[in-house]
């Protein structure tokens, strides 16, 4: 198993932004694709399916670890702000991890982001 772990750690794929745009457009038109569909798409744009899959993983990694929070909730975030954020960010995704990540990005930017927005009537959800 150790040799496989070293291969995975060596395999950091650089995100190709032009290809990422094509992939994201394709995924919008083909949500939740089967493996064969991904392989057929790779063939249609003349790249190896393993290279396309590596780019898909790079896009996902960018989403998960990007933004101001780098995917980590600020240590000084109050539970109240997190709870308010989760109520608001459900509009972006039904996946709680994604809701929490977006919440973390906003709280990193401003500790009272959601309380402030609530006070000024910015969020209909709260």
PEJO-V956035 format. One record per backbone hydrogen bond with DSSP energy under -0.5 kcal/mol. NH is the residue of the N-H (numbers start at 0). CO is the residue of the C=O. If there is no record, write none. Layout:
# PEJO-V956035
nh:NH co:CO
nh:NH co:CO
This chain:
# PEJO-V956035
nh:4 co:0
nh:5 co:1
nh:6 co:2
nh:7 co:3
nh:8 co:4
nh:9 co:5
nh:10 co:6
nh:11 co:9
nh:12 co:10
nh:16 co:14
nh:19 co:15
nh:20 co:16
nh:21 co:17
nh:22 co:18
nh:23 co:19
nh:24 co:20
nh:25 co:21
nh:26 co:22
nh:27 co:23
nh:28 co:24
nh:29 co:25
nh:32 co:29
nh:37 co:33
nh:38 co:34
nh:39 co:35
nh:40 co:36
nh:41 co:37
nh:42 co:38
nh:43 co:39
nh:44 co:40
nh:45 co:42
nh:46 co:41
nh:51 co:47
nh:52 co:48
nh:53 co:49
nh:54 co:50
nh:55 co:51
nh:56 co:52
nh:57 co:53
nh:58 co:54
nh:59 co:55
nh:60 co:56
nh:61 co:57
nh:62 co:58
nh:63 co:59
nh:64 co:60
nh:65 co:61
nh:69 co:65
nh:69 co:66
nh:70 co:65
nh:71 co:68
nh:76 co:73
nh:81 co:77
nh:82 co:78
nh:83 co:79
nh:84 co:80
nh:85 co:81
nh:86 co:82
nh:87 co:83
nh:88 co:84
nh:89 co:85
nh:90 co:87
nh:91 co:88
nh:92 co:88
nh:95 co:93
nh:98 co:94
nh:99 co:95
nh:100 co:96
nh:101 co:97
nh:102 co:98
nh:103 co:99
nh:104 co:100
nh:105 co:101
nh:106 co:102
nh:107 co:103
nh:108 co:104
nh:109 co:105
nh:112 co:109
nh:115 co:111
nh:116 co:112
nh:117 co:113
nh:118 co:114
nh:119 co:115
nh:120 co:117
nh:121 co:116
nh:122 co:116
nh:123 co:121
nh:125 co:122
